[in-house]
Amino acid sequence: MHLLRLRFGAWRFEPTLWPTLAAAFFLVLTISLGNWQSDRADTKRALQARYDTAMREPAIHVGRALLDRDSVLYRRVEAEGRFDDAHTILLDNRVLDGVAGYHVLTPFRIEGAAQALLVNRGWVAVGPSRAQVPHPPVPAGTIRLEGLAIDPHSRYVELGDAAPQGRVWQNLDVERYARLTGLALQPVLVLQTSAGDDGLQRRWPRPDTGVDTHVSYALQWYSLATTLVVLWLIMNTKRRRPGDTTTTL
């Protein structure tokens, strides 16, 4: 069944019902997905703007209270306590200036608090042999820690079910880490920015929230929507044969 019959010179346009409904369904779907990706990109832009603003704001003091992750994300934080070196782990395959190494993560026990902060203290090179795992020195006694609060799942998400090899982990699974260590953790990972006599490199890049990825996906969905419209027009437009009776536009 044709929805309409139109004539454009030697061409006729005669879309049928079911192909048109199918095209409309997928058109709405692809545009909706494109809009969703665009909204995600706007949200991530806001996060990056928030990060830039937060770097100019006073640091949030972390004490006994459990942090609200969303309110402290990309904020500067500070706390007083001690590093718990017994539960230090090293994240493998972290490269700095083309050199393979590890990120050193150590829990920071805040004075008087039930929850500890998991702190990425910085980068250390692998060394001459992977059989010799580095053990950077840890500041002794009570210290004042400063750093940047990030989402531990944003860059260190566990990609597989690979078991940790002693102190060396391929990626950070926060739930597994808390279970194995028995520690109660604050819901953020802190990138240490305060100085420390430990030989670690702490050159943290501006957080990449993935804006470009969402923009790219949005363009792909909008391109697909445009392609659907073009294909629908082409498939329903045919050259008029002699004797055809159509409505002239």
C-alpha positions in Angstrom: 0.0 0.0 0.0 1.4 3.4 -1.1 1.1 6.3 1.3 1.2 8.8 -1.5 2.1 9.0 -5.2 4.0 12.1 -6.4 5.5 12.9 -9.8 8.7 15.0 -10.3 9.2 15.2 -14.0 10.2 11.8 -15.2 10.4 10.5 -11.6 7.7 9.2 -9.3 7.9 9.0 -5.5 5.7 6.2 -4.0 6.6 5.3 -0.4 4.9 2.2 1.0 3.5 1.8 4.5 5.7 -0.9 6.2 9.1 0.2 4.9 8.2 3.7 5.8 7.2 2.7 9.4 10.4 0.7 9.7 12.5 3.6 8.5 10.7 6.0 10.9 11.3 3.7 13.8 15.1 3.4 13.1 15.3 7.1 12.4 13.8 8.0 15.8 16.1 5.4 17.4 19.3 6.7 15.8 18.5 10.3 16.5 17.6 9.5 20.2 21.0 7.7 20.5 22.8 10.6 19.0 21.0 13.0 21.4 22.0 10.8 24.3 25.6 10.8 23.3 25.5 14.6 22.8 24.0 14.9 26.3 26.8 12.7 27.7 29.4 14.9 26.0 27.8 18.0 27.6 27.9 16.3 31.0 31.6 15.4 30.6 32.4 19.0 29.5 30.8 20.2 32.7 33.0 17.8 34.6 36.1 19.1 33.0 35.0 22.7 33.6 34.3 21.6 37.2 37.9 20.2 37.4 39.4 23.5 36.2 37.4 25.5 38.7 38.1 23.0 41.6 41.8 23.4 41.1 41.5 27.0 42.2 39.3 26.3 45.2 40.4 25.4 48.8 41.1 21.7 49.5 38.3 19.7 51.2 39.4 18.2 54.5 38.7 14.5 54.8 38.0 13.4 58.3 35.7 10.8 59.9 32.7 11.3 57.7 32.1 9.2 54.6 32.6 11.3 51.5 29.9 11.9 48.9 31.7 10.8 45.8 29.9 13.1 43.3 30.4 16.2 45.4 34.2 15.8 45.8 35.0 14.3 42.3 37.9 16.3 40.8 38.2 18.4 43.9 41.4 18.9 45.8 41.4 17.1 49.2 43.7 17.0 52.2 43.9 14.7 55.2 46.1 13.8 58.2 47.1 10.3 58.9 49.6 7.5 58.2 50.3 5.4 55.1 49.7 1.7 55.5 52.5 0.2 53.5 51.5 -3.4 54.3 48.7 -3.1 51.8 50.6 -1.3 49.0 49.9 -2.6 45.5 51.6 -1.7 42.2 49.5 -1.3 39.0 51.5 -2.8 36.1 52.0 -1.5 32.6 52.0 2.2 33.4 54.2 4.1 31.0 55.8 7.5 31.6 58.0 9.2 28.9 58.2 5.9 27.0 59.4 4.0 30.1 57.5 1.0 31.5 56.7 1.2 35.2 54.1 0.9 38.0 51.7 3.2 39.8 52.1 2.8 43.5 48.8 2.6 45.5 48.9 2.8 49.2 46.0 3.2 51.7 46.1 6.2 53.9 44.7 5.7 57.4 43.1 9.0 58.5 43.4 9.7 62.2 40.2 8.8 64.0 38.4 7.6 60.9 37.0 4.2 60.1 37.5 4.6 56.3 40.9 4.9 54.7 41.8 6.8 51.5 43.3 4.8 48.7 46.1 6.9 47.3 48.0 6.7 44.0 51.3 8.0 45.3 52.9 8.2 41.9 55.0 6.3 39.2 58.1 4.2 39.6 60.1 2.5 36.8 60.1 -1.2 36.4 63.9 -1.5 36.8 66.4 -4.0 35.2 64.2 -7.0 36.1 60.5 -7.6 36.7 61.6 -10.4 39.1 62.6 -7.6 41.5 59.5 -5.6 42.3 60.3 -2.1 43.4 59.5 -1.0 47.0 59.5 2.8 47.2 60.0 4.2 50.7 56.9 5.3 52.6 56.9 8.4 54.8 56.9 7.4 58.5 54.6 8.8 61.1 51.7 11.2 60.8 51.8 13.4 57.7 49.5 15.8 55.9 48.4 14.5 52.5 47.1 16.6 49.6 45.8 15.2 46.3 43.1 15.2 43.7 40.0 13.0 44.2 39.0 11.0 41.1 36.6 8.1 40.3 38.6 4.9 40.8 36.6 3.3 38.0 37.4 5.9 35.4 40.9 4.8 34.4 41.6 1.8 36.5 38.6 -0.4 35.7 39.3 -4.2 35.8 39.2 -5.4 32.2 39.2 -9.1 33.0 39.4 -11.7 35.8 43.1 -11.7 36.0 44.3 -12.5 39.6 46.8 -10.2 41.2 50.4 -11.5 41.3 51.3 -10.6 44.9 51.7 -6.8 45.1 51.5 -6.4 41.3 48.0 -5.9 39.8 47.2 -5.4 36.2 44.3 -3.1 37.0 42.5 -1.9 40.1 39.3 -3.6 41.2 38.3 -1.6 44.2 35.8 -4.1 45.5 38.3 -7.0 45.3 41.0 -4.8 46.9 38.7 -4.0 49.8 37.7 -7.6 50.2 41.3 -8.9 50.2 42.7 -6.2 52.6 39.6 -6.0 54.8 39.8 -2.2 54.6 36.8 0.2 54.6 37.6 2.7 51.8 36.4 6.2 50.9 34.6 6.1 47.5 37.4 8.0 45.7 40.9 7.4 44.6 43.3 10.2 45.5 46.1 11.3 43.2 48.8 12.6 45.5 50.0 16.0 44.7 51.9 16.8 48.0 55.7 16.3 47.9 57.3 13.2 49.4 60.8 11.9 49.7 60.0 8.6 48.0 61.5 9.0 44.5 58.0 8.7 42.8 57.0 10.8 39.8 53.7 12.6 40.2 52.9 14.2 36.9 49.1 13.8 36.7 47.5 14.8 33.4 44.2 16.7 33.2 41.5 14.1 33.6 40.2 12.8 30.3 36.4 12.5 30.7 35.9 11.1 27.2 34.2 14.1 25.6 35.7 13.4 22.2 34.5 9.8 22.3 30.9 10.8 23.0 31.0 13.5 20.3 32.3 10.9 17.8 29.5 8.4 18.7 26.9 11.1 18.4 28.2 12.0 14.9 28.0 8.4 13.9 24.4 8.0 15.0 23.4 11.3 13.3 25.2 10.1 10.1 23.3 6.8 10.3 20.0 8.7 10.6 20.9 10.8 7.6 21.8 7.7 5.6 18.4 6.1 6.5 16.6 9.1 5.2 18.6 9.1 2.0 18.1 5.4 1.4 14.4 5.7 2.1 14.1 8.5 -0.5 16.2 6.6 -3.1 14.4 3.3 -2.6 11.0 4.9 -3.0 11.9 7.1 -6.0 11.6 5.5 -9.4 11.7 6.6 -13.0 8.2 6.9 -14.4 7.2 4.5 -17.1 4.9 5.4 -20.0 1.3 4.9 -19.0 1.8 5.4 -15.3 -0.9 7.5 -13.6 0.5 9.7 -10.8 -0.4 12.8 -8.9 1.7 15.7 -10.2 3.2 17.9 -7.5 
